[in-house]
Amino acid sequence: MNARKLALITGASSGLGVALAEDLARRGYDLILTARSEAPLQDLAERLRQSLKVAVTVAASDLSVPGSVAGLAARLDGQGLQPSALIANAGFGINQPFVDHDPARLTAMLQLNIVSLSEMARVYGARMARAGSGHIMLVASIAAFQATPLLGAYGASKAFVLSLGEALHVELAPKVGVTVLCPGFMETGFGAVAGFNPNEMTRRTALPAAKVARIGVDAMLRGEAVVVAGGANKAMVAASRLIPRMTAARIAYKASGGGSFKR
């Protein structure tokens, strides 16, 4: 299995994670799938084995728990699995006033979106650098580019991902390519988990997860630093940079009634 390209995908049980797994499998990657829920991972793994004839390892892990990255890496080491690509996709959001966030859920979100993602990038980025090659994709959001009232902590976590990814793109070059994928709204399970109900304008900008995955993997393999998925999302990001940050935040808050800038 190590003789072939091997991608480790976090958050692979639903939504964009599934689309990324499918896209990479079509490109000839063997896969390691991880997420909190094992059953959907096993279903996806069996489907990809049958349809695309790739090797797929399932390694369920709750990356919102401290210490989970070290445990996952040790398990994969024990199986002799060394990924040549890391797709750090796992994440969730909370859509409500920040002061109303449940403390435990807020901590879990920050652990998953920031701490575990950073630990994954450090562990596997170091190994890829020693090996002399590799690819890392960090999944952020268009929420990374401006303040997002009612999704404030989520947006701030994605701003961290964007900044970290841009730094690593420089630090690890030219041996290891690092790309930050910034989607906008997609019709996945994210909104239900976050408590986010997008307005009609936001829904019209939605891209299928499969298209976002293809955009992201294409950009990763080309060695791009950052890619915003979709023309409408690129326009929103560009517009947010042309007006004062507090004005952009107030517009987003008023227009969405619940934070329209999100992954």
ZADODREN-46060 format. One record per residue (C-alpha): z negated, x negated, y negated; residue number from 1; residue in one letter. Coordinates in Angstrom, 3 decimals. Example, Ala and Ser with C-alpha at 12.3 -4.5 7.8 and 13.67 -1.06 7.14 Angstrom:
BEGIN
+----------+----------+----------+-----+------+
!       up !     east !    north ! seq ! type !
+----------+----------+----------+-----+------+
!   -7.800 !  -12.300 !    4.500 !   1 !    a !
!   -7.140 !  -13.670 !    1.060 !   2 !    s !
+----------+----------+----------+-----+------+
This chain:
BEGIN
+----------+----------+----------+-----+------+
!       up !     east !    north ! seq ! type !
+----------+----------+----------+-----+------+
!    0.000 !    0.000 !    0.000 !   1 !    m !
!   -0.730 !   -2.860 !   -2.419 !   2 !    n !
!    2.885 !   -4.131 !   -2.073 !   3 !    a !
!    4.035 !   -1.019 !   -3.929 !   4 !    r !
!    3.267 !    0.105 !   -7.452 !   5 !    k !
!   -0.136 !    1.809 !   -7.458 !   6 !    l !
!   -1.421 !    4.074 !  -10.228 !   7 !    a !
!   -5.012 !    5.253 !  -10.676 !   8 !    l !
!   -5.086 !    8.610 !  -12.487 !   9 !    i !
!   -8.308 !   10.139 !  -13.808 !  10 !    t !
!   -8.600 !   13.861 !  -14.437 !  11 !    g !
!   -5.929 !   14.413 !  -11.798 !  12 !    a !
!   -7.092 !   17.797 !  -10.524 !  13 !    s !
!   -5.367 !   20.005 !  -13.109 !  14 !    s !
!   -3.132 !   20.263 !  -16.142 !  15 !    g !
!   -1.692 !   17.061 !  -17.565 !  16 !    l !
!   -3.324 !   14.991 !  -14.818 !  17 !    g !
!   -1.322 !   16.804 !  -12.150 !  18 !    v !
!    1.875 !   16.416 !  -14.170 !  19 !    a !
!    1.251 !   12.695 !  -14.606 !  20 !    l !
!    0.665 !   12.292 !  -10.874 !  21 !    a !
!    3.887 !   14.126 !  -10.076 !  22 !    e !
!    5.886 !   12.101 !  -12.588 !  23 !    d !
!    4.600 !    8.744 !  -11.373 !  24 !    l !
!    5.132 !    9.721 !   -7.736 !  25 !    a !
!    8.751 !   10.584 !   -8.511 !  26 !    r !
!    9.106 !    7.081 !   -9.962 !  27 !    r !
!    7.925 !    5.538 !   -6.713 !  28 !    g !
!    4.255 !    4.931 !   -7.472 !  29 !    y !
!    1.629 !    5.320 !   -4.812 !  30 !    d !
!   -1.408 !    7.055 !   -6.261 !  31 !    l !
!   -5.172 !    7.090 !   -6.462 !  32 !    i !
!   -6.341 !   10.485 !   -7.704 !  33 !    l !
!   -9.790 !   11.011 !   -9.141 !  34 !    t !
!  -11.544 !   13.942 !  -10.768 !  35 !    a !
!  -14.797 !   15.815 !  -10.290 !  36 !    r !
!  -13.432 !   18.464 !   -7.903 !  37 !    s !
!  -12.157 !   17.156 !   -4.579 !  38 !    e !
!  -10.410 !   20.253 !   -3.191 !  39 !    a !
!   -7.588 !   20.413 !   -5.772 !  40 !    p !
!   -7.134 !   16.652 !   -5.459 !  41 !    l !
!   -6.667 !   16.975 !   -1.716 !  42 !    q !
!   -4.169 !   19.813 !   -2.197 !  43 !    d !
!   -2.161 !   17.770 !   -4.698 !  44 !    l !
!   -2.309 !   14.669 !   -2.520 !  45 !    a !
!   -0.956 !   16.486 !    0.517 !  46 !    e !
!    1.835 !   18.084 !   -1.495 !  47 !    r !
!    2.929 !   14.736 !   -2.938 !  48 !    l !
!    2.770 !   13.023 !    0.438 !  49 !    r !
!    4.986 !   15.687 !    1.948 !  50 !    q !
!    7.462 !   16.156 !   -0.891 !  51 !    s !
!    7.804 !   12.633 !   -2.280 !  52 !    l !
!    6.692 !   10.460 !    0.636 !  53 !    k !
!    4.190 !    8.444 !   -1.373 !  54 !    v !
!    0.789 !    7.197 !   -0.268 !  55 !    a !
!   -2.035 !    9.028 !   -2.013 !  56 !    v !
!   -5.744 !    8.212 !   -1.947 !  57 !    t !
!   -8.290 !   10.784 !   -3.114 !  58 !    v !
!  -11.486 !    9.421 !   -4.645 !  59 !    a !
!  -13.458 !   12.267 !   -6.218 !  60 !    a !
!  -15.877 !   11.152 !   -8.929 !  61 !    s !
!  -17.600 !   12.787 !  -11.895 !  62 !    d !
!  -16.868 !   10.323 !  -14.685 !  63 !    l !
!  -19.112 !   12.222 !  -17.101 !  64 !    s !
!  -22.061 !   10.689 !  -15.222 !  65 !    v !
!  -23.304 !    7.232 !  -16.313 !  66 !    p !
!  -22.590 !    4.555 !  -13.722 !  67 !    g !
!  -19.734 !    6.505 !  -12.161 !  68 !    s !
!  -17.029 !    3.993 !  -13.115 !  69 !    v !
!  -18.810 !    1.120 !  -11.388 !  70 !    a !
!  -19.280 !    3.279 !   -8.308 !  71 !    g !
!  -15.632 !    4.335 !   -8.265 !  72 !    l !
!  -14.379 !    0.769 !   -8.701 !  73 !    a !
!  -16.620 !   -0.425 !   -5.868 !  74 !    a !
!  -15.285 !    2.296 !   -3.561 !  75 !    r !
!  -11.696 !    1.394 !   -4.332 !  76 !    l !
!  -12.438 !   -2.317 !   -3.894 !  77 !    d !
!  -13.877 !   -1.519 !   -0.503 !  78 !    g !
!  -10.545 !    0.028 !    0.452 !  79 !    q !
!   -8.580 !   -2.923 !   -0.895 !  80 !    g !
!   -6.997 !   -0.817 !   -3.643 !  81 !    l !
!   -6.057 !   -2.627 !   -6.860 !  82 !    q !
!   -4.092 !   -0.415 !   -9.261 !  83 !    p !
!   -1.164 !   -1.851 !  -11.177 !  84 !    s !
!   -1.363 !    1.094 !  -13.595 !  85 !    a !
!   -4.371 !    2.938 !  -15.020 !  86 !    l !
!   -3.858 !    6.420 !  -16.454 !  87 !    i !
!   -7.096 !    7.338 !  -18.249 !  88 !    a !
!   -6.495 !   11.050 !  -18.689 !  89 !    n !
!   -9.877 !   12.666 !  -17.928 !  90 !    a !
!  -11.475 !   14.435 !  -20.849 !  91 !    g !
!  -12.718 !   17.752 !  -22.171 !  92 !    f !
!  -13.581 !   19.316 !  -25.513 !  93 !    g !
!  -16.082 !   21.670 !  -27.113 !  94 !    i !
!  -14.782 !   24.173 !  -29.667 !  95 !    n !
!  -17.667 !   25.466 !  -31.786 !  96 !    q !
!  -19.754 !   24.340 !  -34.767 !  97 !    p !
!  -21.140 !   20.892 !  -34.025 !  98 !    f !
!  -24.759 !   21.927 !  -34.607 !  99 !    v !
!  -24.377 !   24.581 !  -31.889 ! 100 !    d !
!  -23.208 !   22.123 !  -29.205 ! 101 !    h !
!  -25.352 !   22.084 !  -26.105 ! 102 !    d !
!  -26.926 !   18.590 !  -26.111 ! 103 !    p !
!  -26.301 !   17.912 !  -22.429 ! 104 !    a !
!  -22.687 !   19.058 !  -22.617 ! 105 !    r !
!  -22.081 !   17.000 !  -25.763 ! 106 !    l !
!  -23.487 !   13.905 !  -24.063 ! 107 !    t !
!  -21.331 !   14.519 !  -20.985 ! 108 !    a !
!  -18.219 !   14.891 !  -23.142 ! 109 !    m !
!  -18.865 !   11.650 !  -25.005 ! 110 !    l !
!  -19.650 !    9.860 !  -21.748 ! 111 !    q !
!  -16.356 !   11.010 !  -20.248 ! 112 !    l !
!  -14.073 !   10.772 !  -23.282 ! 113 !    n !
!  -15.422 !    7.493 !  -24.670 ! 114 !    i !
!  -17.797 !    5.533 !  -22.436 ! 115 !    v !
!  -16.178 !    5.980 !  -19.035 ! 116 !    s !
!  -12.689 !    5.579 !  -20.483 ! 117 !    l !
!  -13.783 !    2.315 !  -22.110 ! 118 !    s !
!  -15.367 !    1.092 !  -18.892 ! 119 !    e !
!  -12.208 !    1.896 !  -16.915 ! 120 !    m !
!  -10.039 !    0.074 !  -19.450 ! 121 !    a !
!  -12.329 !   -2.961 !  -19.414 ! 122 !    r !
!  -12.605 !   -3.220 !  -15.622 ! 123 !    v !
!   -8.951 !   -2.714 !  -14.806 ! 124 !    y !
!   -7.597 !   -4.295 !  -17.974 ! 125 !    g !
!   -9.403 !   -7.524 !  -17.078 ! 126 !    a !
!   -8.024 !   -7.469 !  -13.549 ! 127 !    r !
!   -4.489 !   -6.794 !  -14.725 ! 128 !    m !
!   -4.741 !   -9.608 !  -17.246 ! 129 !    a !
!   -5.809 !  -12.006 !  -14.489 ! 130 !    r !
!   -2.974 !  -10.764 !  -12.292 ! 131 !    a !
!   -0.496 !  -11.265 !  -15.132 ! 132 !    g !
!    0.882 !   -7.725 !  -15.252 ! 133 !    s !
!   -0.020 !   -4.053 !  -15.455 ! 134 !    g !
!    0.126 !   -0.868 !  -17.487 ! 135 !    h !
!   -2.632 !    1.211 !  -19.083 ! 136 !    i !
!   -2.196 !    4.664 !  -20.571 ! 137 !    m !
!   -5.067 !    6.123 !  -22.594 ! 138 !    l !
!   -4.685 !    9.838 !  -23.260 ! 139 !    v !
!   -5.857 !   10.761 !  -26.747 ! 140 !    a !
!   -4.668 !   13.752 !  -28.795 ! 141 !    s !
!   -3.122 !   14.622 !  -32.125 ! 142 !    i !
!   -6.763 !   15.423 !  -32.977 ! 143 !    a !
!   -7.193 !   11.643 !  -33.220 ! 144 !    a !
!   -5.335 !   11.497 !  -36.544 ! 145 !    f !
!   -7.571 !   13.684 !  -38.717 ! 146 !    q !
!  -10.915 !   15.455 !  -38.863 ! 147 !    a !
!  -10.913 !   18.621 !  -36.745 ! 148 !    t !
!  -13.636 !   21.100 !  -37.790 ! 149 !    p !
!  -15.074 !   23.027 !  -34.832 ! 150 !    l !
!  -13.622 !   20.361 !  -32.553 ! 151 !    l !
!  -15.292 !   17.636 !  -34.554 ! 152 !    g !
!  -16.920 !   15.598 !  -31.792 ! 153 !    a !
!  -13.890 !   15.984 !  -29.527 ! 154 !    y !
!  -11.532 !   14.849 !  -32.287 ! 155 !    g !
!  -13.796 !   11.916 !  -33.103 ! 156 !    a !
!  -13.795 !   10.894 !  -29.431 ! 157 !    s !
!   -9.995 !   10.898 !  -29.438 ! 158 !    k !
!   -9.911 !    8.867 !  -32.665 ! 159 !    a !
!  -11.962 !    6.284 !  -30.759 ! 160 !    f !
!   -9.415 !    6.325 !  -27.927 ! 161 !    v !
!   -6.528 !    5.844 !  -30.356 ! 162 !    l !
!   -8.211 !    2.939 !  -32.140 ! 163 !    s !
!   -9.263 !    1.262 !  -28.891 ! 164 !    l !
!   -5.790 !    1.640 !  -27.411 ! 165 !    g !
!   -4.085 !    0.153 !  -30.458 ! 166 !    e !
!   -6.450 !   -2.813 !  -30.340 ! 167 !    a !
!   -5.922 !   -3.368 !  -26.616 ! 168 !    l !
!   -2.161 !   -3.116 !  -27.063 ! 169 !    h !
!   -2.441 !   -6.284 !  -29.158 ! 170 !    v !
!   -5.202 !   -8.024 !  -27.187 ! 171 !    e !
!   -3.662 !   -7.660 !  -23.741 ! 172 !    l !
!   -0.031 !   -8.300 !  -24.707 ! 173 !    a !
!    2.299 !   -9.483 !  -23.362 ! 174 !    p !
!    0.937 !   -9.397 !  -19.817 ! 175 !    k !
!   -0.547 !   -5.894 !  -19.840 ! 176 !    v !
!    1.042 !   -2.979 !  -21.660 ! 177 !    g !
!   -1.308 !   -0.470 !  -23.287 ! 178 !    v !
!   -0.013 !    2.884 !  -24.533 ! 179 !    t !
!   -1.878 !    5.767 !  -26.189 ! 180 !    v !
!   -0.420 !    9.199 !  -25.431 ! 181 !    l !
!   -1.228 !   11.838 !  -28.057 ! 182 !    c !
!   -0.355 !   15.384 !  -26.941 ! 183 !    p !
!   -0.837 !   18.545 !  -28.916 ! 184 !    g !
!   -1.691 !   21.939 !  -27.465 ! 185 !    f !
!   -0.575 !   22.536 !  -23.875 ! 186 !    m !
!   -1.007 !   25.621 !  -21.709 ! 187 !    e !
!   -3.446 !   23.957 !  -19.328 ! 188 !    t !
!   -7.063 !   24.629 !  -18.441 ! 189 !    g !
!   -8.305 !   22.643 !  -21.437 ! 190 !    f !
!   -8.609 !   25.621 !  -23.757 ! 191 !    g !
!  -10.692 !   27.653 !  -21.322 ! 192 !    a !
!  -13.130 !   24.773 !  -20.829 ! 193 !    v !
!  -13.365 !   24.046 !  -24.549 ! 194 !    a !
!  -13.642 !   27.667 !  -25.627 ! 195 !    g !
!  -10.456 !   27.284 !  -27.647 ! 196 !    f !
!   -8.153 !   30.287 !  -28.228 ! 197 !    n !
!   -5.095 !   29.070 !  -30.158 ! 198 !    p !
!   -3.282 !   31.196 !  -32.687 ! 199 !    n !
!    0.376 !   32.130 !  -32.253 ! 200 !    e !
!    1.637 !   29.293 !  -34.435 ! 201 !    m !
!   -0.188 !   26.751 !  -32.295 ! 202 !    t !
!    1.115 !   28.337 !  -29.095 ! 203 !    r !
!    4.680 !   27.990 !  -30.376 ! 204 !    r !
!    4.229 !   24.214 !  -30.566 ! 205 !    t !
!    3.062 !   23.989 !  -26.948 ! 206 !    a !
!    4.967 !   21.698 !  -24.599 ! 207 !    l !
!    4.946 !   21.963 !  -20.800 ! 208 !    p !
!    2.603 !   19.440 !  -19.241 ! 209 !    a !
!    5.512 !   18.018 !  -17.235 ! 210 !    a !
!    7.403 !   17.170 !  -20.430 ! 211 !    k !
!    4.339 !   15.547 !  -22.005 ! 212 !    v !
!    3.810 !   13.499 !  -18.848 ! 213 !    a !
!    7.418 !   12.321 !  -18.890 ! 214 !    r !
!    7.184 !   11.362 !  -22.577 ! 215 !    i !
!    3.983 !    9.444 !  -21.908 ! 216 !    g !
!    5.163 !    7.560 !  -18.832 ! 217 !    v !
!    8.497 !    6.701 !  -20.462 ! 218 !    d !
!    6.627 !    5.280 !  -23.467 ! 219 !    a !
!    4.234 !    3.347 !  -21.228 ! 220 !    m !
!    7.056 !    1.746 !  -19.273 ! 221 !    l !
!    8.864 !    0.858 !  -22.531 ! 222 !    r !
!    5.718 !   -0.836 !  -23.815 ! 223 !    g !
!    5.122 !    1.443 !  -26.800 ! 224 !    e !
!    1.706 !    1.326 !  -28.454 ! 225 !    a !
!    1.373 !    5.017 !  -29.427 ! 226 !    v !
!    3.460 !    8.079 !  -28.665 ! 227 !    v !
!    2.963 !   11.563 !  -30.132 ! 228 !    v !
!    4.482 !   14.132 !  -27.786 ! 229 !    a !
!    6.809 !   16.660 !  -29.397 ! 230 !    g !
!    8.664 !   16.973 !  -32.684 ! 231 !    g !
!    6.327 !   19.581 !  -34.170 ! 232 !    a !
!    3.302 !   17.471 !  -33.353 ! 233 !    n !
!    4.909 !   14.388 !  -34.901 ! 234 !    k !
!    5.553 !   16.410 !  -38.061 ! 235 !    a !
!    1.921 !   17.580 !  -38.187 ! 236 !    m !
!    0.644 !   14.032 !  -37.761 ! 237 !    v !
!    2.987 !   12.773 !  -40.489 ! 238 !    a !
!    1.944 !   15.579 !  -42.836 ! 239 !    a !
!   -1.745 !   14.883 !  -42.273 ! 240 !    s !
!   -1.212 !   11.323 !  -43.508 ! 241 !    r !
!    0.365 !   12.462 !  -46.778 ! 242 !    l !
!   -2.553 !   14.537 !  -48.072 ! 243 !    i !
!   -6.233 !   13.714 !  -48.663 ! 244 !    p !
!   -8.249 !   13.722 !  -45.460 ! 245 !    r !
!  -10.671 !   16.416 !  -46.609 ! 246 !    m !
!   -7.782 !   18.636 !  -47.673 ! 247 !    t !
!   -6.206 !   18.204 !  -44.239 ! 248 !    a !
!   -9.509 !   19.056 !  -42.567 ! 249 !    a !
!   -9.949 !   22.223 !  -44.643 ! 250 !    r !
!   -6.380 !   23.327 !  -43.963 ! 251 !    i !
!   -6.868 !   22.837 !  -40.236 ! 252 !    a !
!  -10.139 !   24.748 !  -40.305 ! 253 !    y !
!   -8.749 !   27.688 !  -42.268 ! 254 !    k !
!   -5.417 !   27.890 !  -40.505 ! 255 !    a !
!   -6.754 !   27.824 !  -36.986 ! 256 !    s !
!  -10.001 !   29.719 !  -37.350 ! 257 !    g !
!  -11.187 !   27.514 !  -34.512 ! 258 !    g !
!   -9.567 !   24.102 !  -34.682 ! 259 !    g !
!   -5.860 !   23.993 !  -33.843 ! 260 !    s !
!   -5.592 !   20.231 !  -33.496 ! 261 !    f !
!   -6.418 !   19.338 !  -29.911 ! 262 !    k !
!   -5.164 !   18.043 !  -26.623 ! 263 !    r !
+----------+----------+----------+-----+------+
